[in-house]
């Protein structure tokens, strides 16, 4: 019976830690995209670089978010925008609104006008700041809560099963 109690307690603790880790991974992913958008904006605004160079600049640090899109763009330069954007790793951590903003931003980068490209990235960065802020607040608020609830649930399961 004690083994079952320990197993139940461990499961509750693991569940709480897993929920907290999910929030941390989501925040890390949003931070990686924020950095990629910032680097892409710098490439468009300061050098007027070509699209592949802009994407390479966005993908050069930390998380390799854009390499598959760059590879597909190089192998199929005449492919429609939608086919190229399908190469992005739409992680399950991103919400549909966040995916929509990224999709619109990257589609805007295919415009031949530097002004349209700059506007697309500026809009995406402003929206991303809102997404990142709410994610950071949720992570700070709920990480400790989920961890504590896991430990509390684990202790309760242990007491009930003993």
N, C-alpha and C positions, 0 to 999 in steps of 0.2 A: 504494500500500500504506500509506503514511503517513496518507493521508486516512481509510482504513478504521480504522487504529489510533487516530486521534484521535476518530473517530466512536464506536468501541467504548468508549474511555476516557470520553468524554462521557456515553454512555448509562449506564455504571456509576455515575458521579458523580451523575447526575440521579436514578437509582433510589435511591441512598442518601439523597439530600436529600429525595426524595419520601416515603420511609418516615419520616424524621425529621419532616417537615412534617405528616404524618398524625397523629403523636403530639401535636404541638403544637395542631392543630385540635381534636382530641378533648379535650385538657385545657381549651382555651378554651370549648368547648361545655359541658363539665361545670361549669366555673366559672360560665357564664352561667345554667345551670339552678340552681346553688346559690344564686346571688344572687336569682333569681326566687322560689325557695322561701322564702328568708329574708324577702323583702318581702311575700310572700303570708301568711306566718306572722304577721308584724307586723300586717298588716291584719286578720286574723281575731282575734288575741289582744287587740289594743288598741282596736279600734273596732267589732268585730262587724259589719263591713261586709257588704253583699250580695255574692253570688258574682261578678257582673260587676265590681264595684269591687275585689274581691280579685284577680281575674285582671288587671285593668288595672294595679293596683299592682305585680303581679309582672312585667308586661311593660313597665314605663315606662322602664327604663334599658338601656343597652348593646344587647344582642341582642334583636331583636323576636321572641321565641319564641312568645308566646301570642296575637298579634293575630287570627289566623284563627279560633281557638277563640272569642274574644270576639265576633267578627263573626257566627259561626254561632250562638252563644248568643242574640245580640240578634235575629237574623232568625228563628230557630226555637226559641223558649223552651220549647216543650212537647216537643221532640225527646228521644228516649232518650239516656242518658248515653253509650252506645257510639257513637252517631251523632255526637255533639258531639266526643268524643275522637278520632274519625277525622280531625278537622281539624288535629290537631297535626302539625307537621313531624317525623316520626320519622326523623331523620337516620341515615344508615348508620353514623355514628360511635358511636352508642349501642348498647350490648350489650343482649341480650334481658332480662337481669335489671334493668338500668337502666330500660328501657322499662316493665317490669312495675311497678316501684316508682312511676314517674311516673303510670302509668295508674291504679294503686290510689289514689294521693294525689289526683289530680284527680277521680276518681270519689267519693272521700270528701268532697271539697269540695261535692258536690251534696247532701249530707245537710243537713236543716234544722237539725240540732243543732250549736251552736257548739262543744260539747265534742267531737263526732265529727270536725268539720272540723279542730279544733286537734290532735287525736290523729293524724289522717291526715297532716297536714303535719309534725308532730313526728317521726313514724315515718319519713317520706320524708327529712327532713333528716338523721336519724341514719344511715340507710342511705346517703344521698348522701355523707356525710362519709367513709364507708368506701370508696365508689367513687372519690371524688375523691383520696383519699390513695393508693390503689393506682395510679391513673392518673398522679398526679404522680411517684410513685417510678419507674414504668416510663418515663415521659418523661425524667426526669433521668438514668436509667441508660442508656436505649437511644438517645436522640437523638444523643449523641456517638458511640456505637457504630455506628449506621447511617451517619452522615456519614463516619466514619473508614473503614468498610468500603467505602463507595462510592468514596472517594478511592483506597484501596488496590486495590480491584478495577479501577478505572480505570487505575491505573499498571500493574497486571499485564496488563491487556488491551493496553495500549499496547506494553509490552515484548514480549508474545507475538506481536503482529501486525506488529511492525516487522522 
